[in-house]
Amino acid sequence: MIGIINYGLGNINAIKNIYDEYNIKTHEISSEDSFKPEIKKIILPGVGSFDNAINNLKEINLFQKLLEFSKVKKNYLLGICVGMQILANKSEEGTQKGLGIIPGRIVKFNSNYVTPNMGWHTINMKNTNLIFKNISNQSKFYFLHSYYFEPDSQNHILSDTIYYKKFPSIVFNKNIFGIQFHPEKSHDDGKKILLNFYNL
């Protein structure tokens, strides 16, 4: 079973529908009470701003629960778009502290670039990982963002992508993954990423 965080940001139904297609059960987590201990994999979607995402998580008492969840080695967490960005320590977009479970910061694309970065891009896989099963460097994914993840260590970058400049498109720290693109909008290749996360 996959847990999906519902904190008012992101299209959780699009993710749920993909798992339904493969008869994989999902469970919506929208409060501390709906946080089931038997769930070992959680998806944290997100659209909008960094501070808004942090505030929404705190309002439903899930900020601390996600921190606790991430510390258990057998648990897996996948952040998508803003859900990825709040895995960092801080962001140029706001003043709130992030979850800090993948050390780094969120920075804005240079003002000389057209933002947001919106459209389809390939990824350059820098490390082998089961999240990449049946994925190649020709696989394309849908991006929509003006900020990107700058990890403290290059060792936390699983793949990068070029939009005027190179930026991390997938980051990780042991059992924690963050992806900048939207797998739920990325057709067959996006489905593969979500299925690979389920099969980790």
Secondary structure as the mmCIF struct_conf table of DSSP 4:
data_model
#
loop_
_struct_conf.conf_type_id
_struct_conf.id
_struct_conf.beg_label_comp_id
_struct_conf.beg_label_asym_id
_struct_conf.beg_label_seq_id
_struct_conf.end_label_comp_id
_struct_conf.end_label_asym_id
_struct_conf.end_label_seq_id
STRN STRN1 ILE A 2 ILE A 5
BEND BEND1 TYR A 7 GLY A 8
BEND BEND2 GLY A 10 GLY A 10
HELX_RH_AL_P HELX_RH_AL_P1 ILE A 12 GLU A 21
TURN_TY1_P TURN_TY1_P1 TYR A 22 ASN A 23
STRN STRN2 THR A 26 ILE A 29
BEND BEND3 SER A 31 GLU A 32
TURN_TY1_P TURN_TY1_P2 ASP A 33 SER A 34
TURN_TY1_P TURN_TY1_P3 PRO A 37 GLU A 38
STRN STRN3 LYS A 41 LEU A 44
BEND BEND4 GLY A 48 GLY A 48
HELX_RH_AL_P HELX_RH_AL_P2 PHE A 50 GLU A 59
TURN_TY1_P TURN_TY1_P4 ILE A 60 ASN A 61
HELX_RH_AL_P HELX_RH_AL_P3 PHE A 63 SER A 70
TURN_TY1_P TURN_TY1_P5 LYS A 71 LYS A 71
BEND BEND5 VAL A 72 VAL A 72
TURN_TY1_P TURN_TY1_P6 LYS A 73 LYS A 74
STRN STRN4 TYR A 76 ILE A 80
TURN_TY1_P TURN_TY1_P7 CYS A 81 CYS A 81
HELX_RH_AL_P HELX_RH_AL_P4 VAL A 82 GLN A 85
TURN_TY1_P TURN_TY1_P8 ILE A 86 LEU A 87
BEND BEND6 ALA A 88 ASN A 89
STRN STRN5 LYS A 90 SER A 91
TURN_TY1_P TURN_TY1_P9 GLU A 92 GLU A 93
BEND BEND7 THR A 95 GLN A 96
BEND BEND8 ILE A 101 ILE A 102
STRN STRN6 GLY A 104 LYS A 108
HELX_LH_PP_P HELX_LH_PP_P1 PHE A 109 ASN A 110
TURN_TY1_P TURN_TY1_P10 SER A 111 ASN A 112
BEND BEND9 TYR A 113 TYR A 113
BEND BEND10 THR A 115 PRO A 116
STRN STRN7 ASN A 117 THR A 122
STRN STRN8 ASN A 124 MET A 125
BEND BEND11 ASN A 127 ASN A 127
HELX_RH_3T_P HELX_RH_3T_P1 LEU A 130 PHE A 132
TURN_TY1_P TURN_TY1_P11 LYS A 133 ASN A 134
TURN_TY1_P TURN_TY1_P12 ASN A 137 GLN A 138
STRN STRN9 LYS A 140 HIS A 145
BEND BEND12 SER A 146 SER A 146
STRN STRN10 TYR A 147 PRO A 151
BEND BEND13 ASP A 152 SER A 153
HELX_RH_3T_P HELX_RH_3T_P2 GLN A 154 HIS A 156
STRN STRN11 ILE A 157 ILE A 162
BEND BEND14 TYR A 163 LYS A 165
STRN STRN12 LYS A 166 ASN A 173
TURN_TY1_P TURN_TY1_P13 LYS A 174 ASN A 175
STRN STRN13 ILE A 176 ILE A 179
BEND BEND15 GLN A 180 PHE A 181
STRN STRN14 HIS A 182 HIS A 182
HELX_RH_3T_P HELX_RH_3T_P3 PRO A 183 LYS A 185
BEND BEND16 SER A 186 SER A 186
HELX_RH_AL_P HELX_RH_AL_P5 HIS A 187 TYR A 198
TURN_TY1_P TURN_TY1_P14 ASN A 199 ASN A 199
#
